[in-house]
Amino acid sequence: MDRGHLHHLELWRDDATAPDGPWPWLLSRLGWTRTDDWATGCSWSLGAAYVVLESGADHVRGRTDRCRSGMNHLALWAGTREEVDALAAEAPRHGWRLLFPDLHPHAGGPSSHAAYLEDDAGFEVELVASGSALPAG
């Protein structure tokens, strides 16, 4: 067991079972594998961690608001600076919008290199390049 490492993340989405869309595209580009499907969702695995996309009976449909209490965003290591830049360039064709375009790729500060993306439901993902400085704190 890797104490403190991500075990899994479950995202409730209106279109969780769609084979295309922002999340299947991004997860597959980052090396995740779709490992399970059921009537209301699917799961993606990378190593010991997995992500669930779910739209079951208890799901309340509609856009998320990352500025309210709850998860603000998910940050994932996304490879080299060149790989992050390539993902950021390709992302809009797959349902993602680049956040903070005037500050990209240094929206996290001068020593960071990342792409901040938002999907059509309001979920934000930060794709962090290897070698980026970790925030002080």
CNS distance restraints for C-alpha pairs under 8 A (distance, minus, plus):
assign (resid   6 and name CA) (resid  49 and name CA) 5.97 0.50 0.50
assign (resid   7 and name CA) (resid  48 and name CA) 6.86 0.50 0.50
assign (resid   7 and name CA) (resid  49 and name CA) 4.80 0.50 0.50
assign (resid   7 and name CA) (resid  50 and name CA) 6.63 0.50 0.50
assign (resid   8 and name CA) (resid  49 and name CA) 5.34 0.50 0.50
assign (resid   8 and name CA) (resid  50 and name CA) 4.70 0.50 0.50
assign (resid   8 and name CA) (resid  51 and name CA) 5.46 0.50 0.50
assign (resid   8 and name CA) (resid  52 and name CA) 7.48 0.50 0.50
assign (resid   9 and name CA) (resid  50 and name CA) 6.63 0.50 0.50
assign (resid   9 and name CA) (resid  51 and name CA) 4.84 0.50 0.50
assign (resid   9 and name CA) (resid  52 and name CA) 6.20 0.50 0.50
assign (resid  10 and name CA) (resid  51 and name CA) 5.74 0.50 0.50
assign (resid  10 and name CA) (resid  52 and name CA) 4.50 0.50 0.50
assign (resid  10 and name CA) (resid  53 and name CA) 6.04 0.50 0.50
assign (resid  10 and name CA) (resid  54 and name CA) 7.12 0.50 0.50
assign (resid  11 and name CA) (resid  51 and name CA) 7.55 0.50 0.50
assign (resid  11 and name CA) (resid  52 and name CA) 6.07 0.50 0.50
assign (resid  11 and name CA) (resid  53 and name CA) 5.05 0.50 0.50
assign (resid  11 and name CA) (resid  54 and name CA) 6.20 0.50 0.50
assign (resid  12 and name CA) (resid  16 and name CA) 7.13 0.50 0.50
assign (resid  12 and name CA) (resid  53 and name CA) 5.86 0.50 0.50
assign (resid  12 and name CA) (resid  54 and name CA) 4.75 0.50 0.50
assign (resid  12 and name CA) (resid  55 and name CA) 5.51 0.50 0.50
assign (resid  12 and name CA) (resid  59 and name CA) 6.55 0.50 0.50
assign (resid  13 and name CA) (resid  53 and name CA) 6.53 0.50 0.50
assign (resid  13 and name CA) (resid  54 and name CA) 6.00 0.50 0.50
assign (resid  13 and name CA) (resid  55 and name CA) 5.50 0.50 0.50
assign (resid  13 and name CA) (resid  59 and name CA) 7.82 0.50 0.50
assign (resid  13 and name CA) (resid  61 and name CA) 7.41 0.50 0.50
assign (resid  13 and name CA) (resid 121 and name CA) 7.55 0.50 0.50
assign (resid  14 and name CA) (resid  55 and name CA) 5.73 0.50 0.50
assign (resid  14 and name CA) (resid  59 and name CA) 7.99 0.50 0.50
assign (resid  14 and name CA) (resid  61 and name CA) 5.76 0.50 0.50
assign (resid  14 and name CA) (resid  62 and name CA) 7.08 0.50 0.50
assign (resid  15 and name CA) (resid  55 and name CA) 6.90 0.50 0.50
assign (resid  16 and name CA) (resid  40 and name CA) 6.91 0.50 0.50
assign (resid  16 and name CA) (resid  41 and name CA) 5.27 0.50 0.50
assign (resid  16 and name CA) (resid  42 and name CA) 7.02 0.50 0.50
assign (resid  16 and name CA) (resid  53 and name CA) 5.00 0.50 0.50
assign (resid  16 and name CA) (resid  54 and name CA) 5.12 0.50 0.50
assign (resid  16 and name CA) (resid  55 and name CA) 5.55 0.50 0.50
assign (resid  17 and name CA) (resid  37 and name CA) 7.76 0.50 0.50
assign (resid  17 and name CA) (resid  39 and name CA) 7.45 0.50 0.50
assign (resid  17 and name CA) (resid  40 and name CA) 6.15 0.50 0.50
assign (resid  17 and name CA) (resid  41 and name CA) 4.92 0.50 0.50
assign (resid  17 and name CA) (resid  42 and name CA) 6.28 0.50 0.50
assign (resid  17 and name CA) (resid  53 and name CA) 7.40 0.50 0.50
assign (resid  17 and name CA) (resid  54 and name CA) 7.40 0.50 0.50
assign (resid  17 and name CA) (resid  55 and name CA) 7.68 0.50 0.50
assign (resid  19 and name CA) (resid  24 and name CA) 6.54 0.50 0.50
assign (resid  20 and name CA) (resid  24 and name CA) 5.79 0.50 0.50
assign (resid  20 and name CA) (resid  25 and name CA) 6.53 0.50 0.50
assign (resid  21 and name CA) (resid  25 and name CA) 6.24 0.50 0.50
assign (resid  21 and name CA) (resid  94 and name CA) 5.96 0.50 0.50
assign (resid  21 and name CA) (resid  95 and name CA) 6.22 0.50 0.50
assign (resid  22 and name CA) (resid  26 and name CA) 6.12 0.50 0.50
assign (resid  22 and name CA) (resid  91 and name CA) 7.85 0.50 0.50
assign (resid  22 and name CA) (resid  94 and name CA) 5.25 0.50 0.50
assign (resid  22 and name CA) (resid  95 and name CA) 4.95 0.50 0.50
assign (resid  22 and name CA) (resid  96 and name CA) 6.20 0.50 0.50
assign (resid  22 and name CA) (resid 119 and name CA) 6.41 0.50 0.50
assign (resid  23 and name CA) (resid  27 and name CA) 5.90 0.50 0.50
assign (resid  24 and name CA) (resid  28 and name CA) 5.98 0.50 0.50
assign (resid  25 and name CA) (resid  29 and name CA) 6.18 0.50 0.50
assign (resid  25 and name CA) (resid  94 and name CA) 6.82 0.50 0.50
assign (resid  26 and name CA) (resid  30 and name CA) 6.26 0.50 0.50
assign (resid  26 and name CA) (resid  91 and name CA) 7.91 0.50 0.50
assign (resid  27 and name CA) (resid  31 and name CA) 6.45 0.50 0.50
assign (resid  27 and name CA) (resid  32 and name CA) 5.14 0.50 0.50
assign (resid  27 and name CA) (resid  33 and name CA) 7.54 0.50 0.50
assign (resid  27 and name CA) (resid  44 and name CA) 7.47 0.50 0.50
assign (resid  28 and name CA) (resid  32 and name CA) 4.99 0.50 0.50
assign (resid  28 and name CA) (resid  33 and name CA) 6.21 0.50 0.50
assign (resid  28 and name CA) (resid  34 and name CA) 7.84 0.50 0.50
assign (resid  30 and name CA) (resid  78 and name CA) 6.50 0.50 0.50
assign (resid  31 and name CA) (resid  46 and name CA) 6.89 0.50 0.50
assign (resid  32 and name CA) (resid  44 and name CA) 5.88 0.50 0.50
assign (resid  32 and name CA) (resid  45 and name CA) 5.30 0.50 0.50
assign (resid  32 and name CA) (resid  46 and name CA) 4.87 0.50 0.50
assign (resid  33 and name CA) (resid  44 and name CA) 5.19 0.50 0.50
assign (resid  33 and name CA) (resid  45 and name CA) 5.29 0.50 0.50
assign (resid  33 and name CA) (resid  46 and name CA) 6.64 0.50 0.50
assign (resid  34 and name CA) (resid  42 and name CA) 7.29 0.50 0.50
assign (resid  34 and name CA) (resid  43 and name CA) 5.86 0.50 0.50
assign (resid  34 and name CA) (resid  44 and name CA) 4.26 0.50 0.50
assign (resid  34 and name CA) (resid  45 and name CA) 6.50 0.50 0.50
assign (resid  35 and name CA) (resid  42 and name CA) 7.55 0.50 0.50
assign (resid  35 and name CA) (resid  43 and name CA) 5.70 0.50 0.50
assign (resid  35 and name CA) (resid  44 and name CA) 5.43 0.50 0.50
assign (resid  35 and name CA) (resid  45 and name CA) 6.37 0.50 0.50
assign (resid  36 and name CA) (resid  42 and name CA) 5.36 0.50 0.50
assign (resid  36 and name CA) (resid  43 and name CA) 5.16 0.50 0.50
assign (resid  36 and name CA) (resid  44 and name CA) 7.21 0.50 0.50
assign (resid  37 and name CA) (resid  41 and name CA) 6.01 0.50 0.50
assign (resid  37 and name CA) (resid  42 and name CA) 4.24 0.50 0.50
assign (resid  37 and name CA) (resid  43 and name CA) 6.62 0.50 0.50
assign (resid  38 and name CA) (resid  42 and name CA) 6.09 0.50 0.50
assign (resid  40 and name CA) (resid  54 and name CA) 5.90 0.50 0.50
assign (resid  40 and name CA) (resid  55 and name CA) 5.28 0.50 0.50
assign (resid  40 and name CA) (resid  56 and name CA) 5.13 0.50 0.50
assign (resid  41 and name CA) (resid  52 and name CA) 7.18 0.50 0.50
assign (resid  41 and name CA) (resid  53 and name CA) 5.42 0.50 0.50
assign (resid  41 and name CA) (resid  54 and name CA) 4.29 0.50 0.50
assign (resid  41 and name CA) (resid  55 and name CA) 6.07 0.50 0.50
assign (resid  41 and name CA) (resid  56 and name CA) 7.33 0.50 0.50
assign (resid  42 and name CA) (resid  52 and name CA) 5.86 0.50 0.50
assign (resid  42 and name CA) (resid  53 and name CA) 5.48 0.50 0.50
assign (resid  42 and name CA) (resid  54 and name CA) 6.65 0.50 0.50
assign (resid  43 and name CA) (resid  50 and name CA) 6.63 0.50 0.50
assign (resid  43 and name CA) (resid  51 and name CA) 5.54 0.50 0.50
assign (resid  43 and name CA) (resid  52 and name CA) 4.35 0.50 0.50
assign (resid  43 and name CA) (resid  53 and name CA) 6.20 0.50 0.50
assign (resid  44 and name CA) (resid  50 and name CA) 5.39 0.50 0.50
assign (resid  44 and name CA) (resid  51 and name CA) 5.12 0.50 0.50
assign (resid  44 and name CA) (resid  52 and name CA) 6.43 0.50 0.50
assign (resid  45 and name CA) (resid  49 and name CA) 5.84 0.50 0.50
assign (resid  45 and name CA) (resid  50 and name CA) 4.19 0.50 0.50
assign (resid  45 and name CA) (resid  51 and name CA) 6.43 0.50 0.50
assign (resid  46 and name CA) (resid  50 and name CA) 6.15 0.50 0.50
assign (resid  54 and name CA) (resid  59 and name CA) 7.95 0.50 0.50
assign (resid  55 and name CA) (resid  59 and name CA) 5.52 0.50 0.50
assign (resid  62 and name CA) (resid 121 and name CA) 7.19 0.50 0.50
assign (resid  63 and name CA) (resid 120 and name CA) 7.88 0.50 0.50
assign (resid  63 and name CA) (resid 121 and name CA) 4.61 0.50 0.50
assign (resid  63 and name CA) (resid 122 and name CA) 5.91 0.50 0.50
assign (resid  64 and name CA) (resid 121 and name CA) 5.92 0.50 0.50
assign (resid  64 and name CA) (resid 122 and name CA) 5.19 0.50 0.50
assign (resid  64 and name CA) (resid 123 and name CA) 6.59 0.50 0.50
assign (resid  65 and name CA) (resid 122 and name CA) 6.19 0.50 0.50
assign (resid  65 and name CA) (resid 123 and name CA) 7.74 0.50 0.50
assign (resid  66 and name CA) (resid  70 and name CA) 7.14 0.50 0.50
assign (resid  66 and name CA) (resid  71 and name CA) 6.42 0.50 0.50
assign (resid  66 and name CA) (resid  72 and name CA) 4.58 0.50 0.50
assign (resid  66 and name CA) (resid  73 and name CA) 7.04 0.50 0.50
assign (resid  66 and name CA) (resid 122 and name CA) 6.85 0.50 0.50
assign (resid  66 and name CA) (resid 123 and name CA) 6.70 0.50 0.50
assign (resid  66 and name CA) (resid 124 and name CA) 7.43 0.50 0.50
assign (resid  67 and name CA) (resid  72 and name CA) 6.35 0.50 0.50
assign (resid  68 and name CA) (resid  72 and name CA) 7.87 0.50 0.50
assign (resid  72 and name CA) (resid 123 and name CA) 7.88 0.50 0.50
assign (resid  72 and name CA) (resid 124 and name CA) 7.07 0.50 0.50
assign (resid  73 and name CA) (resid 123 and name CA) 6.69 0.50 0.50
assign (resid  73 and name CA) (resid 124 and name CA) 4.77 0.50 0.50
assign (resid  73 and name CA) (resid 125 and name CA) 5.50 0.50 0.50
assign (resid  73 and name CA) (resid 126 and name CA) 7.03 0.50 0.50
assign (resid  74 and name CA) (resid 124 and name CA) 6.50 0.50 0.50
assign (resid  74 and name CA) (resid 125 and name CA) 4.86 0.50 0.50
assign (resid  74 and name CA) (resid 126 and name CA) 6.15 0.50 0.50
assign (resid  75 and name CA) (resid 125 and name CA) 5.67 0.50 0.50
assign (resid  75 and name CA) (resid 126 and name CA) 4.42 0.50 0.50
assign (resid  75 and name CA) (resid 127 and name CA) 5.96 0.50 0.50
assign (resid  75 and name CA) (resid 128 and name CA) 6.89 0.50 0.50
assign (resid  76 and name CA) (resid 125 and name CA) 7.42 0.50 0.50
assign (resid  76 and name CA) (resid 126 and name CA) 6.23 0.50 0.50
assign (resid  76 and name CA) (resid 127 and name CA) 5.23 0.50 0.50
assign (resid  76 and name CA) (resid 128 and name CA) 6.01 0.50 0.50
assign (resid  77 and name CA) (resid 127 and name CA) 5.93 0.50 0.50
assign (resid  77 and name CA) (resid 128 and name CA) 4.81 0.50 0.50
assign (resid  77 and name CA) (resid 129 and name CA) 6.12 0.50 0.50
assign (resid  77 and name CA) (resid 130 and name CA) 6.70 0.50 0.50
assign (resid  78 and name CA) (resid  83 and name CA) 6.97 0.50 0.50
assign (resid  78 and name CA) (resid  84 and name CA) 5.93 0.50 0.50
assign (resid  78 and name CA) (resid 127 and name CA) 5.35 0.50 0.50
assign (resid  78 and name CA) (resid 128 and name CA) 5.46 0.50 0.50
assign (resid  78 and name CA) (resid 129 and name CA) 5.59 0.50 0.50
assign (resid  78 and name CA) (resid 130 and name CA) 7.22 0.50 0.50
assign (resid  79 and name CA) (resid  83 and name CA) 5.67 0.50 0.50
assign (resid  79 and name CA) (resid  84 and name CA) 6.42 0.50 0.50
assign (resid  79 and name CA) (resid 128 and name CA) 7.42 0.50 0.50
assign (resid  79 and name CA) (resid 129 and name CA) 5.30 0.50 0.50
assign (resid  79 and name CA) (resid 130 and name CA) 5.54 0.50 0.50
assign (resid  80 and name CA) (resid  84 and name CA) 6.25 0.50 0.50
assign (resid  80 and name CA) (resid 129 and name CA) 5.12 0.50 0.50
assign (resid  80 and name CA) (resid 130 and name CA) 5.38 0.50 0.50
assign (resid  80 and name CA) (resid 131 and name CA) 7.89 0.50 0.50
assign (resid  81 and name CA) (resid  85 and name CA) 6.11 0.50 0.50
assign (resid  81 and name CA) (resid 113 and name CA) 6.65 0.50 0.50
assign (resid  81 and name CA) (resid 114 and name CA) 7.81 0.50 0.50
assign (resid  81 and name CA) (resid 129 and name CA) 5.06 0.50 0.50
assign (resid  81 and name CA) (resid 130 and name CA) 7.00 0.50 0.50
assign (resid  82 and name CA) (resid  86 and name CA) 6.12 0.50 0.50
assign (resid  83 and name CA) (resid  87 and name CA) 6.18 0.50 0.50
assign (resid  83 and name CA) (resid 129 and name CA) 7.77 0.50 0.50
assign (resid  84 and name CA) (resid  88 and name CA) 6.15 0.50 0.50
assign (resid  84 and name CA) (resid 114 and name CA) 6.69 0.50 0.50
assign (resid  84 and name CA) (resid 115 and name CA) 6.62 0.50 0.50
assign (resid  84 and name CA) (resid 127 and name CA) 6.52 0.50 0.50
assign (resid  84 and name CA) (resid 128 and name CA) 7.03 0.50 0.50
assign (resid  84 and name CA) (resid 129 and name CA) 6.01 0.50 0.50
assign (resid  85 and name CA) (resid  89 and name CA) 6.17 0.50 0.50
assign (resid  85 and name CA) (resid 105 and name CA) 7.96 0.50 0.50
assign (resid  85 and name CA) (resid 115 and name CA) 7.33 0.50 0.50
assign (resid  86 and name CA) (resid  90 and name CA) 6.19 0.50 0.50
assign (resid  87 and name CA) (resid  91 and name CA) 5.77 0.50 0.50
assign (resid  88 and name CA) (resid  92 and name CA) 7.61 0.50 0.50
assign (resid  88 and name CA) (resid  98 and name CA) 7.06 0.50 0.50
assign (resid  88 and name CA) (resid 115 and name CA) 6.01 0.50 0.50
assign (resid  88 and name CA) (resid 117 and name CA) 7.70 0.50 0.50
assign (resid  90 and name CA) (resid  94 and name CA) 7.28 0.50 0.50
assign (resid  91 and name CA) (resid  95 and name CA) 6.68 0.50 0.50
assign (resid  91 and name CA) (resid  96 and name CA) 5.21 0.50 0.50
assign (resid  91 and name CA) (resid  97 and name CA) 7.16 0.50 0.50
assign (resid  91 and name CA) (resid  98 and name CA) 7.95 0.50 0.50
assign (resid  91 and name CA) (resid 117 and name CA) 7.96 0.50 0.50
assign (resid  92 and name CA) (resid  96 and name CA) 4.68 0.50 0.50
assign (resid  92 and name CA) (resid  97 and name CA) 5.53 0.50 0.50
assign (resid  92 and name CA) (resid  98 and name CA) 7.39 0.50 0.50
assign (resid  95 and name CA) (resid 119 and name CA) 5.88 0.50 0.50
assign (resid  95 and name CA) (resid 120 and name CA) 6.28 0.50 0.50
assign (resid  96 and name CA) (resid 117 and name CA) 5.87 0.50 0.50
assign (resid  96 and name CA) (resid 118 and name CA) 5.39 0.50 0.50
assign (resid  96 and name CA) (resid 119 and name CA) 4.57 0.50 0.50
assign (resid  96 and name CA) (resid 120 and name CA) 6.77 0.50 0.50
assign (resid  97 and name CA) (resid 117 and name CA) 5.43 0.50 0.50
assign (resid  97 and name CA) (resid 118 and name CA) 5.16 0.50 0.50
assign (resid  97 and name CA) (resid 119 and name CA) 6.35 0.50 0.50
assign (resid  97 and name CA) (resid 120 and name CA) 7.97 0.50 0.50
assign (resid  98 and name CA) (resid 115 and name CA) 7.15 0.50 0.50
assign (resid  98 and name CA) (resid 116 and name CA) 5.95 0.50 0.50
assign (resid  98 and name CA) (resid 117 and name CA) 4.69 0.50 0.50
assign (resid  98 and name CA) (resid 118 and name CA) 6.54 0.50 0.50
assign (resid  99 and name CA) (resid 115 and name CA) 7.83 0.50 0.50
assign (resid  99 and name CA) (resid 116 and name CA) 5.31 0.50 0.50
assign (resid  99 and name CA) (resid 117 and name CA) 5.55 0.50 0.50
assign (resid  99 and name CA) (resid 118 and name CA) 6.68 0.50 0.50
assign (resid 100 and name CA) (resid 104 and name CA) 6.19 0.50 0.50
assign (resid 100 and name CA) (resid 107 and name CA) 6.52 0.50 0.50
assign (resid 100 and name CA) (resid 116 and name CA) 7.24 0.50 0.50
assign (resid 101 and name CA) (resid 105 and name CA) 7.89 0.50 0.50
assign (resid 103 and name CA) (resid 107 and name CA) 4.77 0.50 0.50
assign (resid 104 and name CA) (resid 114 and name CA) 7.38 0.50 0.50
assign (resid 104 and name CA) (resid 115 and name CA) 6.66 0.50 0.50
assign (resid 105 and name CA) (resid 112 and name CA) 7.59 0.50 0.50
assign (resid 105 and name CA) (resid 113 and name CA) 5.17 0.50 0.50
assign (resid 105 and name CA) (resid 114 and name CA) 5.20 0.50 0.50
assign (resid 105 and name CA) (resid 115 and name CA) 5.81 0.50 0.50
assign (resid 106 and name CA) (resid 110 and name CA) 5.46 0.50 0.50
assign (resid 106 and name CA) (resid 111 and name CA) 7.20 0.50 0.50
assign (resid 106 and name CA) (resid 112 and name CA) 5.52 0.50 0.50
assign (resid 106 and name CA) (resid 113 and name CA) 5.30 0.50 0.50
assign (resid 106 and name CA) (resid 114 and name CA) 6.46 0.50 0.50
assign (resid 107 and name CA) (resid 112 and name CA) 7.63 0.50 0.50
assign (resid 107 and name CA) (resid 113 and name CA) 7.92 0.50 0.50
assign (resid 107 and name CA) (resid 114 and name CA) 7.37 0.50 0.50
assign (resid 107 and name CA) (resid 116 and name CA) 7.90 0.50 0.50
assign (resid 108 and name CA) (resid 112 and name CA) 5.66 0.50 0.50
assign (resid 108 and name CA) (resid 113 and name CA) 7.43 0.50 0.50
assign (resid 108 and name CA) (resid 114 and name CA) 7.26 0.50 0.50
assign (resid 111 and name CA) (resid 132 and name CA) 6.22 0.50 0.50
assign (resid 111 and name CA) (resid 133 and name CA) 5.66 0.50 0.50
assign (resid 112 and name CA) (resid 128 and name CA) 7.81 0.50 0.50
assign (resid 112 and name CA) (resid 129 and name CA) 7.82 0.50 0.50
assign (resid 112 and name CA) (resid 132 and name CA) 4.62 0.50 0.50
assign (resid 112 and name CA) (resid 133 and name CA) 5.54 0.50 0.50
assign (resid 112 and name CA) (resid 134 and name CA) 7.75 0.50 0.50
assign (resid 113 and name CA) (resid 128 and name CA) 6.25 0.50 0.50
assign (resid 113 and name CA) (resid 129 and name CA) 5.59 0.50 0.50
assign (resid 113 and name CA) (resid 132 and name CA) 5.70 0.50 0.50
assign (resid 114 and name CA) (resid 126 and name CA) 6.48 0.50 0.50
assign (resid 114 and name CA) (resid 127 and name CA) 5.29 0.50 0.50
assign (resid 114 and name CA) (resid 128 and name CA) 4.39 0.50 0.50
assign (resid 114 and name CA) (resid 129 and name CA) 5.75 0.50 0.50
assign (resid 114 and name CA) (resid 132 and name CA) 7.97 0.50 0.50
assign (resid 115 and name CA) (resid 126 and name CA) 5.68 0.50 0.50
assign (resid 115 and name CA) (resid 127 and name CA) 5.07 0.50 0.50
assign (resid 115 and name CA) (resid 128 and name CA) 6.72 0.50 0.50
assign (resid 116 and name CA) (resid 124 and name CA) 6.90 0.50 0.50
assign (resid 116 and name CA) (resid 125 and name CA) 5.88 0.50 0.50
assign (resid 116 and name CA) (resid 126 and name CA) 4.50 0.50 0.50
assign (resid 116 and name CA) (resid 127 and name CA) 6.39 0.50 0.50
assign (resid 117 and name CA) (resid 124 and name CA) 5.52 0.50 0.50
assign (resid 117 and name CA) (resid 125 and name CA) 5.25 0.50 0.50
assign (resid 117 and name CA) (resid 126 and name CA) 6.31 0.50 0.50
assign (resid 117 and name CA) (resid 127 and name CA) 7.85 0.50 0.50
assign (resid 118 and name CA) (resid 122 and name CA) 5.76 0.50 0.50
assign (resid 118 and name CA) (resid 123 and name CA) 5.43 0.50 0.50
assign (resid 118 and name CA) (resid 124 and name CA) 4.33 0.50 0.50
assign (resid 118 and name CA) (resid 125 and name CA) 6.36 0.50 0.50
assign (resid 119 and name CA) (resid 123 and name CA) 5.46 0.50 0.50
assign (resid 119 and name CA) (resid 124 and name CA) 6.59 0.50 0.50
assign (resid 128 and name CA) (resid 132 and name CA) 7.00 0.50 0.50
